[in-house]
Amino acid sequence: MANMSLKKNEMPVQEPDVRNKNFKEVALGYTEEQAIDEAKRCLNCKNKPCTTGCPVQIDIPAFIAKVAEGDFAGAYEVIARSSSLPAVCGRVCPQENQCEGKCVRGIKGEPVAIGRLERFVADWHNAQPETAVNKPASNGHKAAVIGSGPSGLACASDLAKKGYDVTVFEALHVAGGVLSYGIPEFRLPKSIVQKEIEGLKALGVKVETNTVVGKTISVDELMKEEGFESVFIGSGAGLPRFMNIPGENLNGVYSANEFLTRINLMKAYKPDSSTPIKAGTKAVIVGGGNVAMDAARCAKRLGADVYIVYRRTETELPARAEEVEHAKEEGIIFKFLTNPVEIKSTEDGWVKSVVCQQMELSEPDASGRAKPVPIEGAFIEIDADCVIMSIGTSPNPLIKSTTSGLDTQKWGGIVADEAGKTSKEGVYAGGDAVTGAATVILAMGAGKKAAAAMDEYMQNK
């Protein structure tokens, strides 16, 4: 029987005053009963509008229909045809702007909880006894993937399924890219990331960590000396940006990348950590995206009183609504229409406070967006002993500077067409290395498109 409730089944979560003191996953996941009940809210539309909002084109109505029948194995089979990282995507994708944003049920109520159902199916599958993977027969071709983040893993997965000998090169000592170093444990447990990577290894994908392409080996050497016929560059955008304001070089000022990497990859939050990190007693996070929310919520868990300063209003916040809501519930304070202009110092060179200019929004410009402009003479000063800059990132220039014939944008992104083809023959690129910082699922979509183009290239070569 169909479930015509206008509201989604609520996601069970840890209580705010409990979770803001630990790094365990906040969302606890649906039970089987909740998942089946939620799946019955799907109208199984014939034109599948939700699928058009999915960058990897999962057949969403088909997998949800399987969940409604209690056939969770069948549901996983449907998802796995299109997505190599369902347990990840079910947790971190901005479904509200993608698949759920297209859901017909959202017209007069809340859309079907597609992301929660994808997470449930993936977690159910991962909890089952492992079965032998049918490793595809080799097709005799060899491909390299630079970067083990979402775009690289998606590309490697699709190529491996077609029989390619695939090697993934990762600069850090742990595979996963931003999934491992950027997204906190309380949003994406690292055991889940590694489980997904082990699944790729079972397909025959080789992962070489501690390999900095551009230093350890170049793209040219991979192709000329190591025999790789095609290379995919999915090296992400890990170069942090700063505001260039007075005081940014003080002790206690971090980029969000450094702060999160030390917490997520090096476990700096643990009492026995060999590389502990200070969030101080009062932390100011600059920025309004998902990374800013992650940094703020980590700082809160390290015991700091946390402020997020953002130069526009709450309406313009780029972070997911769910992440903003969770941050507020956990006691994080938002200062909107506020822009840092100076970080003041203690006598011994540590952060003392942040001076912020008060802002107001101008009339919308030709693009329809209002710009923040300073209010003359209006300033506030926020006491702080830690400042975390989360105002964006750029692609690392290392690969472009060491690869012959590779065109790049002025801001550092690699020039690539819709299929990921670059100016260098046999070399493809996708994800944040091309677009700048974006979402996990968009990076995966780019990796899949590039894999298809690389397959065509190598088969026709």
Salt bridges, closest charged atoms under 4 A:
GLU25 OE2 - ARG91 NE 2.70
GLU25 OE2 - ARG119 NH1 2.91
GLU38 OE2 - ARG41 NH1 2.85
ASP59 OD2 - LYS48 NZ 3.17
ASP71 OD2 - LYS66 NZ 3.87
GLU96 OE1 - ARG320 NH2 3.20
GLU100 OE1 - LYS8 NZ 2.89
GLU110 OE2 - LYS7 NZ 3.49
ASP123 OD2 - ARG91 NH2 2.81
ASP123 OD2 - ARG119 NE 3.56
GLU130 OE2 - LYS195 NZ 3.17
ASP158 OD2 - LYS448 NZ 3.06
ASP165 OD1 - LYS206 NZ 2.49
GLU185 OE1 - LYS267 NZ 3.80
GLU198 OE2 - LYS201 NZ 3.56
ASP220 OD1 - LYS424 NZ 2.92
GLU229 OE1 - HIS141 ND1 2.78
GLU258 OE2 - ARG262 NH1 3.18
ASP294 OD1 - ARG187 NE 2.87
GLU314 OE2 - LYS328 NZ 2.39
GLU323 OE1 - ARG187 NE 3.61
GLU323 OE1 - ARG297 NH1 2.73
GLU329 OE1 - ARG19 NH2 2.59
GLU330 OE2 - ARG19 NE 2.66
GLU330 OE2 - ARG297 NH2 2.88
GLU330 OE1 - ARG301 NH1 2.87
GLU381 OE1 - LYS344 NZ 3.54
GLU418 OE2 - LYS449 NZ 2.71
ASP455 OD2 - LYS162 NZ 3.95
